[in-house]
Amino acid sequence: METPKAKLEYAKRKETVEWPFGNLKQNLKFTEYYNRGLEQIQTENNLIYIAHSLKRIFSEITKKTKQIIPKNTSPTI
């Protein structure tokens, strides 16, 4: 980790690995497991990861929608 190349590689972790876990803990308030047993914990993990993915997808959709629809227009029914 002393070389500049190694520091750049390590810095990439913040963007690719660390932020989903921070999002799960901070924003989704997932700090502990509520079940016991390997199978139940794997199921709980899968549900948490699905929630994280849905949140990201929703964020991307709303971001793209805001670019398409001007802010001052009201929807017509």
PDB file with SEQRES, HELIX, SHEET and CRYST1 records, atoms N, CA, C and O in Angstrom:
SEQRES   1 A   77  MET GLU THR PRO LYS ALA LYS LEU GLU TYR ALA LYS ARG          
SEQRES   2 A   77  LYS GLU THR VAL GLU TRP PRO PHE GLY ASN LEU LYS GLN          
SEQRES   3 A   77  ASN LEU LYS PHE THR GLU TYR TYR ASN ARG GLY LEU GLU          
SEQRES   4 A   77  GLN ILE GLN THR GLU ASN ASN LEU ILE TYR ILE ALA HIS          
SEQRES   5 A   77  SER LEU LYS ARG ILE PHE SER GLU ILE THR LYS LYS THR          
SEQRES   6 A   77  LYS GLN ILE ILE PRO LYS ASN THR SER PRO THR ILE              
HELIX    1 AA1 PRO A    4  ARG A   13  1                                  10    
HELIX    2 AA2 LYS A   14  GLU A   18  3                                   5    
HELIX    3 AA3 TRP A   19  GLN A   26  1                                   8    
HELIX    4 AA4 LEU A   38  ILE A   68  1                                  31    
CRYST1    1.000    1.000    1.000  90.00  90.00  90.00 P 1           1          
ATOM      1  N   MET A   1       0.800  -1.199   0.000  1.00  0.00           N  
ATOM      2  CA  MET A   1       0.000   0.000   0.000  1.00  0.00           C  
ATOM      3  C   MET A   1       0.843   1.264   0.000  1.00  0.00           C  
ATOM      4  O   MET A   1       0.301   2.366   0.085  1.00  0.00           O  
ATOM      5  N   GLU A   2       2.103   1.130  -0.089  1.00  0.00           N  
ATOM      6  CA  GLU A   2       2.980   2.298  -0.048  1.00  0.00           C  
ATOM      7  C   GLU A   2       3.171   2.946  -1.411  1.00  0.00           C  
ATOM      8  O   GLU A   2       3.464   4.139  -1.489  1.00  0.00           O  
ATOM      9  N   THR A   3       3.014   2.192  -2.474  1.00  0.00           N  
ATOM     10  CA  THR A   3       3.251   2.760  -3.793  1.00  0.00           C  
ATOM     11  C   THR A   3       2.022   3.550  -4.251  1.00  0.00           C  
ATOM     12  O   THR A   3       0.907   3.252  -3.824  1.00  0.00           O  
ATOM     13  N   PRO A   4       2.209   4.531  -5.098  1.00  0.00           N  
ATOM     14  CA  PRO A   4       1.064   5.307  -5.597  1.00  0.00           C  
ATOM     15  C   PRO A   4       0.044   4.443  -6.354  1.00  0.00           C  
ATOM     16  O   PRO A   4      -1.160   4.684  -6.269  1.00  0.00           O  
ATOM     17  N   LYS A   5       0.530   3.442  -7.090  1.00  0.00           N  
ATOM     18  CA  LYS A   5      -0.381   2.566  -7.820  1.00  0.00           C  
ATOM     19  C   LYS A   5      -1.267   1.773  -6.856  1.00  0.00           C  
ATOM     20  O   LYS A   5      -2.464   1.616  -7.095  1.00  0.00           O  
ATOM     21  N   ALA A   6      -0.681   1.281  -5.781  1.00  0.00           N  
ATOM     22  CA  ALA A   6      -1.452   0.525  -4.792  1.00  0.00           C  
ATOM     23  C   ALA A   6      -2.478   1.419  -4.103  1.00  0.00           C  
ATOM     24  O   ALA A   6      -3.590   0.978  -3.811  1.00  0.00           O  
ATOM     25  N   LYS A   7      -2.113   2.658  -3.844  1.00  0.00           N  
ATOM     26  CA  LYS A   7      -3.052   3.586  -3.209  1.00  0.00           C  
ATOM     27  C   LYS A   7      -4.238   3.875  -4.118  1.00  0.00           C  
ATOM     28  O   LYS A   7      -5.368   3.989  -3.643  1.00  0.00           O  
ATOM     29  N   LEU A   8      -3.994   3.995  -5.420  1.00  0.00           N  
ATOM     30  CA  LEU A   8      -5.087   4.206  -6.361  1.00  0.00           C  
ATOM     31  C   LEU A   8      -6.022   2.999  -6.417  1.00  0.00           C  
ATOM     32  O   LEU A   8      -7.242   3.152  -6.471  1.00  0.00           O  
ATOM     33  N   GLU A   9      -5.445   1.807  -6.404  1.00  0.00           N  
ATOM     34  CA  GLU A   9      -6.263   0.588  -6.418  1.00  0.00           C  
ATOM     35  C   GLU A   9      -7.105   0.493  -5.147  1.00  0.00           C  
ATOM     36  O   GLU A   9      -8.278   0.122  -5.200  1.00  0.00           O  
ATOM     37  N   TYR A  10      -6.515   0.822  -4.030  1.00  0.00           N  
ATOM     38  CA  TYR A  10      -7.244   0.754  -2.764  1.00  0.00           C  
ATOM     39  C   TYR A  10      -8.353   1.810  -2.714  1.00  0.00           C  
ATOM     40  O   TYR A  10      -9.413   1.571  -2.136  1.00  0.00           O  
ATOM     41  N   ALA A  11      -8.108   2.966  -3.315  1.00  0.00           N  
ATOM     42  CA  ALA A  11      -9.109   4.027  -3.329  1.00  0.00           C  
ATOM     43  C   ALA A  11     -10.355   3.618  -4.113  1.00  0.00           C  
ATOM     44  O   ALA A  11     -11.441   4.129  -3.840  1.00  0.00           O  
ATOM     45  N   LYS A  12     -10.224   2.718  -5.070  1.00  0.00           N  
ATOM     46  CA  LYS A  12     -11.367   2.257  -5.852  1.00  0.00           C  
ATOM     47  C   LYS A  12     -12.369   1.487  -4.999  1.00  0.00           C  
ATOM     48  O   LYS A  12     -13.546   1.402  -5.349  1.00  0.00           O  
ATOM     49  N   ARG A  13     -11.909   0.929  -3.886  1.00  0.00           N  
ATOM     50  CA  ARG A  13     -12.805   0.169  -3.010  1.00  0.00           C  
ATOM     51  C   ARG A  13     -13.961   1.018  -2.513  1.00  0.00           C  
ATOM     52  O   ARG A  13     -15.077   0.520  -2.363  1.00  0.00           O  
ATOM     53  N   LYS A  14     -13.707   2.286  -2.259  1.00  0.00           N  
ATOM     54  CA  LYS A  14     -14.763   3.169  -1.763  1.00  0.00           C  
ATOM     55  C   LYS A  14     -15.914   3.252  -2.748  1.00  0.00           C  
ATOM     56  O   LYS A  14     -17.074   3.359  -2.350  1.00  0.00           O  
ATOM     57  N   GLU A  15     -15.597   3.203  -4.023  1.00  0.00           N  
ATOM     58  CA  GLU A  15     -16.625   3.338  -5.044  1.00  0.00           C  
ATOM     59  C   GLU A  15     -17.323   2.021  -5.360  1.00  0.00           C  
ATOM     60  O   GLU A  15     -18.505   2.015  -5.702  1.00  0.00           O  
ATOM     61  N   THR A  16     -16.609   0.916  -5.249  1.00  0.00           N  
ATOM     62  CA  THR A  16     -17.176  -0.342  -5.726  1.00  0.00           C  
ATOM     63  C   THR A  16     -17.652  -1.273  -4.617  1.00  0.00           C  
ATOM     64  O   THR A  16     -18.643  -1.981  -4.796  1.00  0.00           O  
ATOM     65  N   VAL A  17     -16.975  -1.287  -3.492  1.00  0.00           N  
ATOM     66  CA  VAL A  17     -17.290  -2.280  -2.465  1.00  0.00           C  
ATOM     67  C   VAL A  17     -17.900  -1.672  -1.217  1.00  0.00           C  
ATOM     68  O   VAL A  17     -18.900  -2.185  -0.715  1.00  0.00           O  
ATOM     69  N   GLU A  18     -17.342  -0.622  -0.715  1.00  0.00           N  
ATOM     70  CA  GLU A  18     -17.713  -0.121   0.602  1.00  0.00           C  
ATOM     71  C   GLU A  18     -19.067   0.583   0.639  1.00  0.00           C  
ATOM     72  O   GLU A  18     -19.784   0.450   1.631  1.00  0.00           O  
ATOM     73  N   TRP A  19     -19.441   1.317  -0.390  1.00  0.00           N  
ATOM     74  CA  TRP A  19     -20.649   2.131  -0.297  1.00  0.00           C  
ATOM     75  C   TRP A  19     -21.933   1.326  -0.181  1.00  0.00           C  
ATOM     76  O   TRP A  19     -22.845   1.791   0.502  1.00  0.00           O  
ATOM     77  N   PRO A  20     -22.081   0.138  -0.803  1.00  0.00           N  
ATOM     78  CA  PRO A  20     -23.341  -0.587  -0.585  1.00  0.00           C  
ATOM     79  C   PRO A  20     -23.538  -0.997   0.876  1.00  0.00           C  
ATOM     80  O   PRO A  20     -24.658  -0.963   1.385  1.00  0.00           O  
ATOM     81  N   PHE A  21     -22.464  -1.377   1.541  1.00  0.00           N  
ATOM     82  CA  PHE A  21     -22.590  -1.769   2.945  1.00  0.00           C  
ATOM     83  C   PHE A  21     -22.893  -0.565   3.824  1.00  0.00           C  
ATOM     84  O   PHE A  21     -23.654  -0.669   4.785  1.00  0.00           O  
ATOM     85  N   GLY A  22     -22.301   0.572   3.496  1.00  0.00           N  
ATOM     86  CA  GLY A  22     -22.617   1.797   4.230  1.00  0.00           C  
ATOM     87  C   GLY A  22     -24.062   2.202   4.014  1.00  0.00           C  
ATOM     88  O   GLY A  22     -24.726   2.661   4.944  1.00  0.00           O  
ATOM     89  N   ASN A  23     -24.555   2.036   2.794  1.00  0.00           N  
ATOM     90  CA  ASN A  23     -25.955   2.345   2.499  1.00  0.00           C  
ATOM     91  C   ASN A  23     -26.886   1.420   3.273  1.00  0.00           C  
ATOM     92  O   ASN A  23     -27.894   1.866   3.821  1.00  0.00           O  
ATOM     93  N   LEU A  24     -26.554   0.151   3.317  1.00  0.00           N  
ATOM     94  CA  LEU A  24     -27.396  -0.804   4.054  1.00  0.00           C  
ATOM     95  C   LEU A  24     -27.448  -0.462   5.534  1.00  0.00           C  
ATOM     96  O   LEU A  24     -28.509  -0.519   6.154  1.00  0.00           O  
ATOM     97  N   LYS A  25     -26.306  -0.108   6.094  1.00  0.00           N  
ATOM     98  CA  LYS A  25     -26.263   0.181   7.531  1.00  0.00           C  
ATOM     99  C   LYS A  25     -26.872   1.535   7.874  1.00  0.00           C  
ATOM    100  O   LYS A  25     -27.663   1.636   8.812  1.00  0.00           O  
ATOM    101  N   GLN A  26     -26.518   2.568   7.134  1.00  0.00           N  
ATOM    102  CA  GLN A  26     -26.938   3.918   7.477  1.00  0.00           C  
ATOM    103  C   GLN A  26     -28.345   4.245   6.991  1.00  0.00           C  
ATOM    104  O   GLN A  26     -29.181   4.696   7.774  1.00  0.00           O  
ATOM    105  N   ASN A  27     -28.610   4.023   5.721  1.00  0.00           N  
ATOM    106  CA  ASN A  27     -29.878   4.458   5.142  1.00  0.00           C  
ATOM    107  C   ASN A  27     -31.003   3.455   5.327  1.00  0.00           C  
ATOM    108  O   ASN A  27     -32.150   3.843   5.553  1.00  0.00           O  
ATOM    109  N   LEU A  28     -30.686   2.169   5.233  1.00  0.00           N  
ATOM    110  CA  LEU A  28     -31.719   1.150   5.393  1.00  0.00           C  
ATOM    111  C   LEU A  28     -31.801   0.622   6.828  1.00  0.00           C  
ATOM    112  O   LEU A  28     -32.626  -0.238   7.137  1.00  0.00           O  
ATOM    113  N   LYS A  29     -30.947   1.140   7.687  1.00  0.00           N  
ATOM    114  CA  LYS A  29     -30.954   0.798   9.130  1.00  0.00           C  
ATOM    115  C   LYS A  29     -30.781  -0.698   9.394  1.00  0.00           C  
ATOM    116  O   LYS A  29     -31.363  -1.241  10.333  1.00  0.00           O  
ATOM    117  N   PHE A  30     -29.976  -1.358   8.557  1.00  0.00           N  
ATOM    118  CA  PHE A  30     -29.718  -2.789   8.740  1.00  0.00           C  
ATOM    119  C   PHE A  30     -28.417  -2.946   9.522  1.00  0.00           C  
ATOM    120  O   PHE A  30     -27.331  -2.869   8.949  1.00  0.00           O  
ATOM    121  N   THR A  31     -28.527  -3.162  10.815  1.00  0.00           N  
ATOM    122  CA  THR A  31     -27.329  -3.290  11.653  1.00  0.00           C  
ATOM    123  C   THR A  31     -27.215  -4.640  12.342  1.00  0.00           C  
ATOM    124  O   THR A  31     -26.168  -4.967  12.900  1.00  0.00           O  
ATOM    125  N   GLU A  32     -28.285  -5.427  12.306  1.00  0.00           N  
ATOM    126  CA  GLU A  32     -28.221  -6.750  12.940  1.00  0.00           C  
ATOM    127  C   GLU A  32     -29.198  -7.695  12.267  1.00  0.00           C  
ATOM    128  O   GLU A  32     -30.148  -7.273  11.607  1.00  0.00           O  
ATOM    129  N   TYR A  33     -28.944  -8.979  12.448  1.00  0.00           N  
ATOM    130  CA  TYR A  33     -29.839  -9.997  11.900  1.00  0.00           C  
ATOM    131  C   TYR A  33     -30.962 -10.271  12.888  1.00  0.00           C  
ATOM    132  O   TYR A  33     -30.768 -10.212  14.102  1.00  0.00           O  
ATOM    133  N   TYR A  34     -32.125 -10.568  12.355  1.00  0.00           N  
ATOM    134  CA  TYR A  34     -33.279 -10.825  13.207  1.00  0.00           C  
ATOM    135  C   TYR A  34     -33.634 -12.307  13.272  1.00  0.00           C  
ATOM    136  O   TYR A  34     -34.565 -12.689  13.981  1.00  0.00           O  
ATOM    137  N   ASN A  35     -32.907 -13.138  12.542  1.00  0.00           N  
ATOM    138  CA  ASN A  35     -33.159 -14.570  12.513  1.00  0.00           C  
ATOM    139  C   ASN A  35     -31.909 -15.327  12.938  1.00  0.00           C  
ATOM    140  O   ASN A  35     -30.828 -14.752  13.070  1.00  0.00           O  
ATOM    141  N   ARG A  36     -32.078 -16.613  13.146  1.00  0.00           N  
ATOM    142  CA  ARG A  36     -30.946 -17.487  13.447  1.00  0.00           C  
ATOM    143  C   ARG A  36     -30.926 -18.622  12.455  1.00  0.00           C  
ATOM    144  O   ARG A  36     -31.954 -19.001  11.894  1.00  0.00           O  
ATOM    145  N   GLY A  37     -29.751 -19.153  12.250  1.00  0.00           N  
ATOM    146  CA  GLY A  37     -29.593 -20.253  11.304  1.00  0.00           C  
ATOM    147  C   GLY A  37     -29.103 -19.746   9.966  1.00  0.00           C  
ATOM    148  O   GLY A  37     -29.491 -18.672   9.506  1.00  0.00           O  
ATOM    149  N   LEU A  38     -28.246 -20.537   9.352  1.00  0.00           N  
ATOM    150  CA  LEU A  38     -27.603 -20.128   8.109  1.00  0.00           C  
ATOM    151  C   LEU A  38     -28.606 -19.869   6.989  1.00  0.00           C  
ATOM    152  O   LEU A  38     -28.497 -18.867   6.281  1.00  0.00           O  
ATOM    153  N   GLU A  39     -29.569 -20.751   6.825  1.00  0.00           N  
ATOM    154  CA  GLU A  39     -30.537 -20.591   5.742  1.00  0.00           C  
ATOM    155  C   GLU A  39     -31.387 -19.337   5.932  1.00  0.00           C  
ATOM    156  O   GLU A  39     -31.645 -18.611   4.972  1.00  0.00           O  
ATOM    157  N   GLN A  40     -31.818 -19.084   7.150  1.00  0.00           N  
ATOM    158  CA  GLN A  40     -32.633 -17.894   7.410  1.00  0.00           C  
ATOM    159  C   GLN A  40     -31.828 -16.612   7.229  1.00  0.00           C  
ATOM    160  O   GLN A  40     -32.351 -15.609   6.743  1.00  0.00           O  
ATOM    161  N   ILE A  41     -30.558 -16.646   7.619  1.00  0.00           N  
ATOM    162  CA  ILE A  41     -29.709 -15.457   7.447  1.00  0.00           C  
ATOM    163  C   ILE A  41     -29.433 -15.212   5.973  1.00  0.00           C  
ATOM    164  O   ILE A  41     -29.396 -14.061   5.539  1.00  0.00           O  
ATOM    165  N   GLN A  42     -29.238 -16.271   5.194  1.00  0.00           N  
ATOM    166  CA  GLN A  42     -29.043 -16.103   3.756  1.00  0.00           C  
ATOM    167  C   GLN A  42     -30.292 -15.500   3.114  1.00  0.00           C  
ATOM    168  O   GLN A  42     -30.188 -14.645   2.234  1.00  0.00           O  
ATOM    169  N   THR A  43     -31.466 -15.940   3.551  1.00  0.00           N  
ATOM    170  CA  THR A  43     -32.714 -15.385   3.040  1.00  0.00           C  
ATOM    171  C   THR A  43     -32.833 -13.918   3.416  1.00  0.00           C  
ATOM    172  O   THR A  43     -33.228 -13.092   2.592  1.00  0.00           O  
ATOM    173  N   GLU A  44     -32.493 -13.591   4.653  1.00  0.00           N  
ATOM    174  CA  GLU A  44     -32.547 -12.200   5.113  1.00  0.00           C  
ATOM    175  C   GLU A  44     -31.567 -11.330   4.314  1.00  0.00           C  
ATOM    176  O   GLU A  44     -31.896 -10.209   3.927  1.00  0.00           O  
ATOM    177  N   ASN A  45     -30.372 -11.855   4.076  1.00  0.00           N  
ATOM    178  CA  ASN A  45     -29.397 -11.132   3.254  1.00  0.00           C  
ATOM    179  C   ASN A  45     -29.942 -10.874   1.866  1.00  0.00           C  
ATOM    180  O   ASN A  45     -29.822  -9.764   1.347  1.00  0.00           O  
ATOM    181  N   ASN A  46     -30.543 -11.890   1.258  1.00  0.00           N  
ATOM    182  CA  ASN A  46     -31.090 -11.732  -0.085  1.00  0.00           C  
ATOM    183  C   ASN A  46     -32.165 -10.646  -0.123  1.00  0.00           C  
ATOM    184  O   ASN A  46     -32.214  -9.857  -1.067  1.00  0.00           O  
ATOM    185  N   LEU A  47     -33.020 -10.599   0.889  1.00  0.00           N  
ATOM    186  CA  LEU A  47     -34.052  -9.572   0.941  1.00  0.00           C  
ATOM    187  C   LEU A  47     -33.440  -8.178   1.088  1.00  0.00           C  
ATOM    188  O   LEU A  47     -33.906  -7.222   0.469  1.00  0.00           O  
ATOM    189  N   ILE A  48     -32.407  -8.071   1.901  1.00  0.00           N  
ATOM    190  CA  ILE A  48     -31.731  -6.783   2.090  1.00  0.00           C  
ATOM    191  C   ILE A  48     -31.086  -6.347   0.779  1.00  0.00           C  
ATOM    192  O   ILE A  48     -31.177  -5.177   0.405  1.00  0.00           O  
ATOM    193  N   TYR A  49     -30.432  -7.276   0.074  1.00  0.00           N  
ATOM    194  CA  TYR A  49     -29.779  -6.925  -1.188  1.00  0.00           C  
ATOM    195  C   TYR A  49     -30.808  -6.538  -2.249  1.00  0.00           C  
ATOM    196  O   TYR A  49     -30.556  -5.648  -3.061  1.00  0.00           O  
ATOM    197  N   ILE A  50     -31.961  -7.201  -2.246  1.00  0.00           N  
ATOM    198  CA  ILE A  50     -33.026  -6.844  -3.178  1.00  0.00           C  
ATOM    199  C   ILE A  50     -33.517  -5.425  -2.881  1.00  0.00           C  
ATOM    200  O   ILE A  50     -33.738  -4.638  -3.801  1.00  0.00           O  
ATOM    201  N   ALA A  51     -33.686  -5.102  -1.601  1.00  0.00           N  
ATOM    202  CA  ALA A  51     -34.121  -3.756  -1.226  1.00  0.00           C  
ATOM    203  C   ALA A  51     -33.111  -2.714  -1.697  1.00  0.00           C  
ATOM    204  O   ALA A  51     -33.491  -1.658  -2.202  1.00  0.00           O  
ATOM    205  N   HIS A  52     -31.843  -3.008  -1.532  1.00  0.00           N  
ATOM    206  CA  HIS A  52     -30.784  -2.085  -1.973  1.00  0.00           C  
ATOM    207  C   HIS A  52     -30.842  -1.903  -3.492  1.00  0.00           C  
ATOM    208  O   HIS A  52     -30.740  -0.782  -3.990  1.00  0.00           O  
ATOM    209  N   SER A  53     -31.004  -2.998  -4.218  1.00  0.00           N  
ATOM    210  CA  SER A  53     -31.049  -2.925  -5.678  1.00  0.00           C  
ATOM    211  C   SER A  53     -32.282  -2.163  -6.161  1.00  0.00           C  
ATOM    212  O   SER A  53     -32.190  -1.365  -7.095  1.00  0.00           O  
ATOM    213  N   LEU A  54     -33.427  -2.399  -5.539  1.00  0.00           N  
ATOM    214  CA  LEU A  54     -34.642  -1.687  -5.919  1.00  0.00           C  
ATOM    215  C   LEU A  54     -34.513  -0.192  -5.660  1.00  0.00           C  
ATOM    216  O   LEU A  54     -34.990   0.629  -6.443  1.00  0.00           O  
ATOM    217  N   LYS A  55     -33.870   0.147  -4.566  1.00  0.00           N  
ATOM    218  CA  LYS A  55     -33.659   1.560  -4.255  1.00  0.00           C  
ATOM    219  C   LYS A  55     -32.780   2.218  -5.315  1.00  0.00           C  
ATOM    220  O   LYS A  55     -33.047   3.346  -5.731  1.00  0.00           O  
ATOM    221  N   ARG A  56     -31.742   1.525  -5.751  1.00  0.00           N  
ATOM    222  CA  ARG A  56     -30.866   2.055  -6.796  1.00  0.00           C  
ATOM    223  C   ARG A  56     -31.616   2.192  -8.121  1.00  0.00           C  
ATOM    224  O   ARG A  56     -31.473   3.200  -8.814  1.00  0.00           O  
ATOM    225  N   ILE A  57     -32.416   1.180  -8.474  1.00  0.00           N  
ATOM    226  CA  ILE A  57     -33.178   1.222  -9.719  1.00  0.00           C  
ATOM    227  C   ILE A  57     -34.173   2.384  -9.689  1.00  0.00           C  
ATOM    228  O   ILE A  57     -34.286   3.130 -10.661  1.00  0.00           O  
ATOM    229  N   PHE A  58     -34.887   2.535  -8.587  1.00  0.00           N  
ATOM    230  CA  PHE A  58     -35.848   3.622  -8.450  1.00  0.00           C  
ATOM    231  C   PHE A  58     -35.156   4.976  -8.570  1.00  0.00           C  
ATOM    232  O   PHE A  58     -35.677   5.896  -9.201  1.00  0.00           O  
ATOM    233  N   SER A  59     -33.989   5.090  -7.963  1.00  0.00           N  
ATOM    234  CA  SER A  59     -33.226   6.326  -8.038  1.00  0.00           C  
ATOM    235  C   SER A  59     -32.834   6.649  -9.476  1.00  0.00           C  
ATOM    236  O   SER A  59     -32.943   7.797  -9.908  1.00  0.00           O  
ATOM    237  N   GLU A  60     -32.382   5.648 -10.211  1.00  0.00           N  
ATOM    238  CA  GLU A  60     -31.998   5.863 -11.610  1.00  0.00           C  
ATOM    239  C   GLU A  60     -33.203   6.250 -12.467  1.00  0.00           C  
ATOM    240  O   GLU A  60     -33.095   7.119 -13.332  1.00  0.00           O  
ATOM    241  N   ILE A  61     -34.342   5.612 -12.232  1.00  0.00           N  
ATOM    242  CA  ILE A  61     -35.546   5.925 -13.002  1.00  0.00           C  
ATOM    243  C   ILE A  61     -35.992   7.359 -12.731  1.00  0.00           C  
ATOM    244  O   ILE A  61     -36.302   8.099 -13.664  1.00  0.00           O  
ATOM    245  N   THR A  62     -36.025   7.748 -11.473  1.00  0.00           N  
ATOM    246  CA  THR A  62     -36.459   9.111 -11.155  1.00  0.00           C  
ATOM    247  C   THR A  62     -35.467  10.140 -11.684  1.00  0.00           C  
ATOM    248  O   THR A  62     -35.861  11.234 -12.089  1.00  0.00           O  
ATOM    249  N   LYS A  63     -34.188   9.793 -11.682  1.00  0.00           N  
ATOM    250  CA  LYS A  63     -33.178  10.698 -12.222  1.00  0.00           C  
ATOM    251  C   LYS A  63     -33.406  10.921 -13.717  1.00  0.00           C  
ATOM    252  O   LYS A  63     -33.336  12.051 -14.199  1.00  0.00           O  
ATOM    253  N   LYS A  64     -33.677   9.841 -14.446  1.00  0.00           N  
ATOM    254  CA  LYS A  64     -33.911   9.950 -15.889  1.00  0.00           C  
ATOM    255  C   LYS A  64     -35.241  10.637 -16.180  1.00  0.00           C  
ATOM    256  O   LYS A  64     -35.344  11.388 -17.149  1.00  0.00           O  
ATOM    257  N   THR A  65     -36.252  10.394 -15.363  1.00  0.00           N  
ATOM    258  CA  THR A  65     -37.554  11.011 -15.557  1.00  0.00           C  
ATOM    259  C   THR A  65     -37.463  12.517 -15.360  1.00  0.00           C  
ATOM    260  O   THR A  65     -38.090  13.278 -16.098  1.00  0.00           O  
ATOM    261  N   LYS A  66     -36.701  12.947 -14.388  1.00  0.00           N  
ATOM    262  CA  LYS A  66     -36.549  14.384 -14.143  1.00  0.00           C  
ATOM    263  C   LYS A  66     -35.854  15.064 -15.306  1.00  0.00           C  
ATOM    264  O   LYS A  66     -36.088  16.246 -15.554  1.00  0.00           O  
ATOM    265  N   GLN A  67     -35.009  14.350 -16.021  1.00  0.00           N  
ATOM    266  CA  GLN A  67     -34.340  14.924 -17.179  1.00  0.00           C  
ATOM    267  C   GLN A  67     -35.305  15.064 -18.355  1.00  0.00           C  
ATOM    268  O   GLN A  67     -35.165  15.980 -19.166  1.00  0.00           O  
ATOM    269  N   ILE A  68     -36.277  14.167 -18.453  1.00  0.00           N  
ATOM    270  CA  ILE A  68     -37.201  14.168 -19.582  1.00  0.00           C  
ATOM    271  C   ILE A  68     -38.339  15.163 -19.361  1.00  0.00           C  
ATOM    272  O   ILE A  68     -38.656  15.946 -20.256  1.00  0.00           O  
ATOM    273  N   ILE A  69     -38.958  15.139 -18.172  1.00  0.00           N  
ATOM    274  CA  ILE A  69     -40.109  15.975 -17.875  1.00  0.00           C  
ATOM    275  C   ILE A  69     -39.635  17.259 -17.193  1.00  0.00           C  
ATOM    276  O   ILE A  69     -38.960  17.200 -16.166  1.00  0.00           O  
ATOM    277  N   PRO A  70     -39.983  18.414 -17.752  1.00  0.00           N  
ATOM    278  CA  PRO A  70     -39.621  19.667 -17.085  1.00  0.00           C  
ATOM    279  C   PRO A  70     -40.312  19.777 -15.733  1.00  0.00           C  
ATOM    280  O   PRO A  70     -41.396  19.228 -15.537  1.00  0.00           O  
ATOM    281  N   LYS A  71     -39.689  20.477 -14.812  1.00  0.00           N  
ATOM    282  CA  LYS A  71     -40.172  20.542 -13.434  1.00  0.00           C  
ATOM    283  C   LYS A  71     -41.480  21.322 -13.301  1.00  0.00           C  
ATOM    284  O   LYS A  71     -42.296  20.981 -12.445  1.00  0.00           O  
ATOM    285  N   ASN A  72     -41.707  22.344 -14.104  1.00  0.00           N  
ATOM    286  CA  ASN A  72     -42.865  23.214 -13.933  1.00  0.00           C  
ATOM    287  C   ASN A  72     -44.124  22.722 -14.625  1.00  0.00           C  
ATOM    288  O   ASN A  72     -45.161  23.381 -14.553  1.00  0.00           O  
ATOM    289  N   THR A  73     -44.054  21.592 -15.286  1.00  0.00           N  
ATOM    290  CA  THR A  73     -45.249  21.087 -15.975  1.00  0.00           C  
ATOM    291  C   THR A  73     -46.017  20.153 -15.067  1.00  0.00           C  
ATOM    292  O   THR A  73     -45.424  19.406 -14.289  1.00  0.00           O  
ATOM    293  N   SER A  74     -47.325  20.192 -15.164  1.00  0.00           N  
ATOM    294  CA  SER A  74     -48.156  19.282 -14.389  1.00  0.00           C  
ATOM    295  C   SER A  74     -48.624  18.161 -15.311  1.00  0.00           C  
ATOM    296  O   SER A  74     -48.883  18.400 -16.490  1.00  0.00           O  
ATOM    297  N   PRO A  75     -48.737  16.933 -14.783  1.00  0.00           N  
ATOM    298  CA  PRO A  75     -49.174  15.819 -15.630  1.00  0.00           C  
ATOM    299  C   PRO A  75     -50.641  15.969 -16.030  1.00  0.00           C  
ATOM    300  O   PRO A  75     -51.458  16.462 -15.253  1.00  0.00           O  
ATOM    301  N   THR A  76     -50.955  15.548 -17.219  1.00  0.00           N  
ATOM    302  CA  THR A  76     -52.349  15.577 -17.690  1.00  0.00           C  
ATOM    303  C   THR A  76     -52.945  14.195 -17.586  1.00  0.00           C  
ATOM    304  O   THR A  76     -52.281  13.189 -17.840  1.00  0.00           O  
ATOM    305  N   ILE A  77     -54.198  14.161 -17.213  1.00  0.00           N  
ATOM    306  CA  ILE A  77     -54.863  12.873 -17.026  1.00  0.00           C  
ATOM    307  C   ILE A  77     -55.894  12.662 -18.096  1.00  0.00           C  
ATOM    308  O   ILE A  77     -56.565  11.630 -18.111  1.00  0.00           O  
TER     309      ILE A  77                                                      
END                                                                             
